[in-house]
Amino acid sequence: MNEYTELLLSLAKEHHIHDELAESLSKLMQQYPDLSQWGSHTELKHKLKMLTESAFTDKLIITE
């Protein structure tokens, strides 16, 4: 686990983000380390959209 992943998980815990969601974000960070203009932006955006929609559906994210 790299320092960015550890930081993400630490911040997620501090801000009461569900472990499942934090772990999914962590996996995406590891799959898509290249965020330069030549990276896989389109695919990453699609996966983040799917993850977010799933989190709302599963009530891991609740809006007030």
Secondary structure, DSSP 8 states (H G I E B T S, - for coil): --HHHHHHHHHHHHTT--HHHHHHHHHHHHH----STTS-HHHHHHHHHHHHHHHHHTTSS---
